[in-house]
């Protein structure tokens, strides 16, 4: 039930409509340029000053040229062990590579019905669109290529990895102009992950942007994807998915199956049970992401996008410090969303 159910609009009809100047979900096709230009002025320009040109932390290169060898250290990636040198010296050694900064980033975008939810001025889908557009523009401005796979009730759109502002506009257009959500019985996130594992041949940085409200079975494909690529889970959430406010007796509907329930949110016992189940789901989800070996960035609908990108660059810096010169794979990291 968590994250899938949303209040029926008729139950909230007594509340005044709130203007949403920052919402992008209702923008027509010709507004992709407007949305990107707004982000360039309100978000990317601020990041230019705060990052001070330090965009190298956003992506790490593929490492094509062997630069050196050194002794194996704790948290080093075992894939870079040189077994011939290790056998001769009787001490594990890893290969150190010169990184190629021009590389590809892929966005695996969950745009299933549960993502089209928000209890305030923003929906999770809006947060996804603005984060992807901002990060894609930052990366393509510095010569990197970005591609995407979009999932609704299945993987319905694949955008090849290219560079340039026009390519970012195309990606943004595809996200803004989606067909109406279809209640198809639940998200199958493993389909998106398995599709990416087949389609992405060269080692890349992969952003899985999802609320991770899905049928079971996505954990193993995510771990397999992380063995070949550098994977960051960008988890979308809304505060109401963690704690219900006191709204009285309201009907709520499962966004993916259409199932409806009438619940009494005025009952403190019900709200406590909801919060307890939500907390358990949070713990299980974080454990699954950590076990898959991926870093996690949480994005809330009440979060500030600039702060979110800064948290991401902080995560990359910490990861790079742990990795060291040998491009080692350290323990997965989890950054919570903060307003």
C-alpha positions in Angstrom: 0.0 0.0 0.0 2.8 2.4 0.8 3.5 5.0 -1.9 0.9 3.5 -4.3 -2.2 4.9 -2.7 -3.2 8.5 -3.1 -6.1 10.5 -1.8 -9.1 10.6 -4.2 -9.4 14.1 -5.6 -13.1 14.3 -4.7 -12.3 13.9 -1.0 -10.1 16.9 -1.1 -12.4 19.1 -3.2 -13.0 21.5 -0.3 -9.4 22.5 -0.4 -8.4 25.4 -2.7 -6.3 24.6 -5.7 -2.7 25.6 -5.3 -0.9 27.2 -8.2 2.2 25.2 -9.2 4.6 27.4 -11.1 7.4 24.9 -10.7 5.4 21.9 -12.0 6.5 20.5 -15.3 4.1 17.6 -15.6 1.5 19.5 -17.6 3.8 21.3 -20.0 3.1 20.8 -23.7 5.7 19.6 -26.1 6.9 23.1 -27.0 7.7 23.8 -23.4 10.7 21.5 -23.1 12.8 24.5 -24.1 11.1 26.7 -21.5 11.7 24.1 -18.7 15.3 23.6 -19.6 15.9 27.3 -19.8 14.3 27.8 -16.4 16.5 25.2 -14.9 19.6 26.7 -16.5 18.8 30.0 -14.9 17.5 28.9 -11.5 19.5 25.7 -10.8 22.5 25.3 -13.1 23.8 28.9 -12.7 23.7 28.4 -8.9 25.6 25.2 -9.3 28.2 26.8 -11.5 29.1 29.1 -8.6 28.8 26.5 -5.8 30.8 23.8 -7.6 33.3 26.3 -9.0 33.9 24.2 -12.1 34.5 21.0 -10.2 32.4 18.7 -12.5 35.0 15.9 -12.4 33.2 14.5 -9.4 30.0 13.9 -11.3 31.4 11.0 -13.4 34.5 8.9 -13.3 36.0 7.7 -16.5 36.3 4.2 -17.8 40.1 3.9 -17.4 41.6 2.8 -20.7 45.4 3.2 -20.1 47.3 1.2 -17.6 49.3 3.7 -15.5 50.8 1.7 -12.6 50.5 -1.3 -10.2 50.2 -1.2 -6.5 49.5 -3.5 -3.6 45.9 -4.5 -3.0 44.1 -2.5 -0.2 40.9 -3.0 1.7 37.8 -2.1 -0.4 39.8 -2.3 -3.7 37.8 -3.8 -6.6 38.9 -7.4 -7.1 38.3 -7.0 -10.9 41.4 -4.9 -11.1 43.7 -7.5 -9.5 46.7 -8.4 -11.8 46.9 -12.1 -11.1 50.2 -12.6 -13.0 52.0 -10.0 -10.8 50.2 -11.4 -7.7 51.5 -14.9 -8.5 55.1 -13.7 -9.0 55.3 -11.5 -5.9 53.0 -13.6 -3.7 51.2 -10.4 -2.7 47.9 -9.2 -4.3 48.4 -6.2 -6.7 45.9 -4.1 -8.5 46.1 -2.3 -11.8 45.9 1.5 -11.7 44.4 3.2 -14.8 44.4 6.6 -16.3 40.8 7.7 -16.5 39.0 8.8 -19.6 36.8 11.6 -18.5 34.6 11.6 -21.6 32.2 8.8 -20.9 28.6 7.9 -21.1 25.9 8.3 -18.4 22.6 6.4 -18.7 19.3 7.3 -16.9 17.0 4.3 -16.3 13.7 6.2 -15.7 10.8 4.6 -13.8 7.8 6.6 -15.0 5.1 4.2 -13.8 1.8 5.4 -12.3 3.2 5.4 -8.7 5.8 8.0 -9.6 3.0 10.4 -10.6 2.2 11.2 -7.0 2.8 14.1 -4.7 1.2 15.5 -1.6 2.4 19.1 -2.1 3.3 21.3 -5.0 5.6 18.7 -6.6 5.0 15.2 -7.8 7.8 12.6 -7.8 7.7 12.7 -11.6 8.4 16.5 -11.5 11.4 15.8 -9.2 12.7 13.1 -11.6 12.3 15.4 -14.7 14.2 18.3 -13.1 17.0 16.2 -11.6 17.6 14.3 -14.9 17.4 17.5 -17.0 19.9 19.3 -14.7 22.4 16.5 -14.4 22.2 15.7 -18.2 22.8 19.3 -19.0 25.8 19.6 -16.6 27.3 16.5 -18.1 26.8 17.2 -21.8 28.2 20.7 -21.4 31.5 19.1 -20.6 31.6 16.6 -23.5 30.0 13.6 -21.9 27.2 11.6 -23.5 23.9 10.8 -21.9 21.3 8.2 -22.8 18.1 6.9 -21.3 15.6 4.1 -21.1 12.0 5.0 -20.1 9.7 2.6 -18.3 5.9 3.0 -18.1 4.2 -0.3 -18.1 7.3 -1.7 -19.9 10.4 -0.3 -21.5 8.8 1.8 -24.2 11.5 4.3 -25.1 15.3 4.0 -25.6 17.3 7.2 -26.2 20.9 6.5 -27.5 23.7 8.2 -25.6 24.7 11.5 -27.3 25.9 14.9 -26.3 24.7 18.4 -26.8 21.9 20.7 -25.6 19.5 19.5 -28.3 19.9 16.0 -27.1 19.0 17.0 -23.6 15.9 18.8 -25.0 14.9 15.6 -26.7 15.3 13.6 -23.5 13.3 16.2 -21.6 10.6 16.2 -24.4 10.2 12.4 -24.0 9.8 12.7 -20.3 7.3 15.5 -20.5 5.1 14.0 -23.1 4.2 10.6 -21.9 1.0 8.7 -22.7 -1.6 8.7 -19.9 -0.7 6.2 -17.1 -2.2 2.8 -17.4 -3.2 0.7 -14.4 -1.4 -2.5 -15.3 -1.2 -4.3 -12.0 2.1 -3.1 -10.7 5.6 -2.1 -11.7 8.1 -4.7 -12.9 11.3 -2.8 -12.2 13.4 -5.9 -13.1 12.4 -5.5 -16.7 14.0 -2.1 -16.9 17.2 -3.3 -15.3 17.5 -6.4 -17.5 16.9 -4.3 -20.6 19.7 -1.9 -19.6 22.1 -4.8 -18.9 21.5 -6.0 -22.5 21.6 -2.6 -24.2 24.5 -0.8 -22.4 27.7 -2.5 -23.7 30.4 -0.1 -22.6 31.1 0.5 -18.9 29.1 3.6 -17.9 27.6 5.4 -15.0 24.0 4.4 -14.6 21.4 6.3 -12.7 18.3 4.3 -11.7 15.7 6.9 -11.0 12.7 5.3 -9.3 10.6 5.2 -6.2 11.4 1.5 -6.1 7.7 0.6 -5.5 7.8 -2.5 -7.5 7.0 -6.2 -7.6 9.8 -8.3 -6.0 12.7 -9.5 -8.1 14.6 -6.3 -9.0 17.3 -6.8 -6.4 19.3 -9.4 -8.3 19.3 -7.6 -11.7 20.4 -4.4 -9.9 23.3 -6.2 -8.3 24.3 -7.7 -11.7 24.1 -4.3 -13.3 26.4 -2.9 -10.6 29.0 -5.6 -11.3 29.6 -4.2 -14.8 28.7 -0.5 -14.4 28.9 2.2 -11.8 25.3 2.4 -10.5 23.6 5.1 -8.5 20.1 4.6 -7.2 18.2 7.8 -7.2 15.2 7.1 -4.9 12.1 9.3 -5.3 9.8 9.7 -2.3 7.1 11.9 -0.8 6.7 12.7 2.9 3.1 11.3 2.9 4.5 7.9 2.0 6.3 7.8 5.4 3.7 9.4 7.6 0.0 10.1 7.1 -1.4 13.4 8.2 -4.8 13.7 10.0 -7.2 14.2 7.1 -10.2 12.4 8.5 -12.1 9.8 6.6 -10.8 9.7 3.0 -10.8 7.3 0.0 -7.4 6.4 -1.3 -6.6 4.6 -4.6 -3.8 2.4 -5.7 -2.2 4.3 -8.6 -1.1 1.1 -10.4 -4.0 -1.3 -9.8 -6.9 1.0 -9.3 -7.9 -0.6 -6.0 -9.7 1.8 -3.7 -10.0 1.8 0.1 -11.7 4.0 2.6 -9.4 4.8 5.6 -9.8 6.9 8.7 -6.7 8.9 9.0 -8.1 10.6 12.2 -7.4 7.3 14.0 -4.0 7.7 15.7 -3.7 3.9 15.9 -4.0 3.6 12.1 -1.5 6.4 11.5 1.0 4.7 13.9 0.6 1.3 12.1 1.1 3.0 8.8 4.3 4.7 10.0 5.6 1.5 11.5 5.0 -0.4 8.2 6.5 2.5 6.2 9.6 2.5 8.5 10.1 -1.3 8.0 9.8 -0.9 4.2 12.4 1.9 4.4 14.8 -0.4 6.3 14.2 -3.3 3.9 14.7 -1.1 0.8 18.0 0.4 2.1 19.2 -3.0 2.9 18.4 -4.3 -0.6 20.2 -1.3 -2.2 23.2 -1.7 0.0 23.3 -5.5 -0.7 23.3 -4.7 -4.4 26.4 -2.6 -4.0 25.0 0.7 -5.3 25.2 4.2 -3.9 21.9 5.8 -3.1 20.7 9.4 -3.3 17.2 10.2 -1.9 15.1 12.9 -3.6 12.0 14.0 -1.8 9.2 16.1 -3.3 9.9 18.8 -0.7 13.7 18.7 -1.4 15.8 21.5 -2.9 17.3 20.5 -6.3 20.5 22.4 -5.8 21.1 20.8 -2.4 20.3 17.4 -4.0 23.0 17.8 -6.7 25.5 19.1 -4.1 24.8 16.0 -1.9 25.4 13.9 -5.0 28.8 15.6 -5.7 29.6 15.1 -2.0 28.8 11.4 -2.4 31.1 11.2 -5.5 34.0 12.9 -3.6 33.6 10.5 -0.7 33.5 7.5 -3.1 36.6 8.8 -5.0 38.5 9.1 -1.7 37.6 5.6 -0.8 38.5 4.3 -4.2 41.9 5.8 -4.4 44.1 5.8 -7.5 43.2 2.2 -8.3 39.5 2.8 -9.0 38.5 0.5 -6.2 34.9 -0.2 -5.2 34.3 0.8 -1.7 31.2 0.2 0.5 27.9 1.5 -0.8 26.7 4.9 0.5 23.3 6.2 1.2 22.5 9.9 1.3 19.1 10.9 2.8 17.0 13.6 1.4 17.0 16.8 3.4 14.9 19.9 2.8 
